[in-house]
Amino acid sequence: MVSFKKLALLIMILFGMVFFLVACGGGSDDTEATGDNDGEGEEFAPDGDEDDTLYVGLTNAPGGFNPLNAPDTVAQWILRMLYPTLLEQPESLTFEGNLAESFETEDNQNFTVTLRSGAEWSDGEPITADDVAYTLELIANPDVETTWGVNISSLEGLQSTGKWEDGADGVAGVEVIDEQTLILTTKTPVDPNYIKEMIGFNVYIAPKHIAEQYEPAELANSEFATTPSVSGSIYQFVEYETDSYVQLEANPTYYKGEAQLKNVYLRVVNGTNLVTELQSGGVDMAAGGGIGVVPVTEVDTLANDDNLDFESYPGFATQFMFINNEEFDADVRLAMMYAIDREAIVEQLFRGNAEILNSTYTSASVYFDPDVEAIPHDVDRARELLEESGFDSSQEIELTVPTGNRAREQSASLIQQNLEEAGFNVTQVTFDFVTALANVREGNYQIGLIGIPLTSDPDQTYLWSQSGTTNLARVNDDKIEALLEQGRTSTDMEERQEIYSELQEYWRDQAFSVGLYGDFQYKVQSKNLNGGIKEFWGGSLHDMHEWTKN
Amino acid sequence: MGKYIVKRILITIPVLLMVTVFCFIIVNLAPGDPTDLYISENATEQQIAQMRASLGLDQPFPVQYFKWLLNLIQGNLGFSFASRMPVVDVLPSKIWATVTLMFSTLVVSYLIAIPLGIISARKQNGFVDNMITGVSFLGISIPNFFFGLALIYIFGLQLGILPTGGMETLGGNGGWLDRIQHLVLPTIVLAAFYCSNMIRYVRASMIDIFSENYMRTATAKGLKEKLILWGHGVRNAWVPIITVISTDIPKMLGGAIVTEQIFQWPGIGQWMISAINARDYPVLMAINLIAAVSVLFFNLIADLLYAAVDPRIRY
């Protein structure tokens, strides 16, 4: 048996060595570890001698490059580099001209859009008002698969789906005046910011002379959608190696001037790899914004790395504990809200890099009302409410937890514990994300954790209205319908702010669900990069052509 | 022999059909609606229905299957739900990446494992044998995600002498040296397992053979040790070794899932995981099909090789 002992000893020594090496470096982030990175670690930074190539880390792969159909944020982000939009949005709800020189209205119903002169597609064709009109027509064409239907649905002649009415073959609300001018007309007057964001900022203008080569119904699966040949924005498409990287190169005809960084590689890596790539210089920046996310557990390591710039900002990414309103009435829901210690979640899991949601907006939104305070953690109040409600608290409640987001999975245990302290009887049921989402969507759940990326426009009809397709909480409430309707149709920003303040207060008091937290956005990038993502993530790319590397 | 091969290939066809039916059922039985992933939060019912139709999910299940099969016969594996690219266009680069990694792993593993296994068997229970079995035990039991991350940490981050992931330096000039550097770490991680596994097989079968009567006879005849070992010993060990190799190859073709994930290796394994998460049915079916074909193919090759190395086996 001597040999067995020797063997055991050998294994222990070997394991010990590996653990020692790993543990040693992990703890001392700001001393030897980064010291080493400074020197030899740089060797494999592939850009060592190429200062005109940008490497971006993404944690999700793009779902194609179709300017008309892009449900995922990654594709939307890359499309912004490939196709022009009428407007830029450097800060939330502050708009600047982009392809459009001006975007004006006198009556909040007729919007005159004047395009800048001399803009060209990468193949030299001019970008004209016809391209804009054709893009809107494609979106409205019932044969075309598109994610932007709702965006343009306020235009005259379109149904609420954004498709034109039966028998029509064009959009009544779009009129081309000349090569550089067109007029957009809405069904009723709207808040200019609404149309500026929904159409001006979100809709990518597609090249008519390319798109019209395909049958509208075939666009979504065509080369137009997967390997675009003509671009009109900062970069043009070179190659996509599925789930691995996207390669872009500067568009020499870009109307704001050719980009300084001539090549861009967007690498698809998982969260852990993103951290090592940032440390080793394999990527210059994380894409942030929910699509290039570093794990919360690694935030301290990155923040202490001498080679990296690290900042965090409130963003639009949120996590909710959706409550099936068909199963729980307002008192029980409010009891849940009181029971959950959201402060502990934010402190323990995010080390402060997240905010508690008072209701359904994050502090990044200009419609967020700081006077509507979040309901505090109060177990006694929760118990009281639960008793008053007459809810049978011995009843088992299933908490649906999707996998794939570590912080969310960990929060589930805290939530379960909190709810049990208040007298609920909770069991966790874990599914992969797609299954969890499908169950929640079908109303086949009681309470469940789901993340929702919010928009800068405050309209949340899709989430809390009975007609909303993402009405996961199955809300059916007349007052919220009325408030959503008022907010959506109001044309004045101040008036909207008042309406949405009321909505936030009402939403909180009714506890239609529990807004758990809003994850902060991280900006993590090499100190060598001048540029990168901004506090308002969605507008980060407006000056991308000026980014440089030292 | 020729007749045998034809017969085997003919048997393969119904087997493959069964496999595709089962895979199709299992893939489609997975809970969750792929449509949910490819619409935006504010999509209307009409858009959802349109998306479902465009993915072909509005058809009854058997219709979906026969459409898929009909397309397959024409060499069309459909469109990836996630990227909307034809699956056949993406497949070659994924297979190439996985085959590169697989090939280097198997070559390294077997070059190390077969001699070590023989040595280990010859010096049974000696110090060398204990060392070899000890290390191979470690190689099998160390989780590859841990081993991989440890290697990345040491060679990629601390020493900075090897890349942390990917198949080549993006934007670099490529070149074989660059590719080999990218291959080193994932190959080590995979080879640690395959090599250890093989050592144990070789050792076990050699030990069996050393106690066979014909080995004793050969020794008694006064044959040279080398001849006994290679001519009588190793030759008889080939049958179990071929069996292991023929199961190793398809196992790897199915993708070294964890290792490919850790090293961002753009191969089948990584593709499969993202396809599962994205409920990308056409991609999953294609990967299943390749895995099934390769299992059947390498089993056939193994059977043919048995006959080549062991004259007692005839077809």
Interface residues (C-beta under 8 A of the other chain):
Chain A: S3 K6 L7 L10 I11 L14 V18 L21 V22 G25 A33 D36 N37 G39 E40 G41 E42 E43 F44 P46 D47 E50 T53 Y55 A61 P62 G63 G64 N66 P71 E145 T146 T147 G149 V150 S160 T161 G162 K163 A220 N221 A225 T226 T227 Y240 E241 T242 D243 S244 Y245 Q247 N263 Y265 R267 V268 V269 N270 T272 N273 T276 E277 Q279 S280 G282 G404 F431 D432 F433 V434 T435 A436 L437 A438 N439 R441 I452 P453 T461 Y462 L463 G468 T469 T470
Chain B: A30 P31 G32 D33 P34 D36 L37 Y38 I39 S40 E41 N42 A43 T44 E45 Q46 Q47 I48 Q50 M51 S54 F79 S80 A82 S83 R84 M85 V90 S93 K94 N125 N130 M131 T133 G134 V135 F137 L138 L149 A150 I152 Y153 I154 G156 L157 Q158 L159 G160 I161 L162 P163 T164 G165 G166 M167 T169 L170 G171 G172 Q261 I262 Q264 P266 Q270 W271 S274 N277 A278 R279
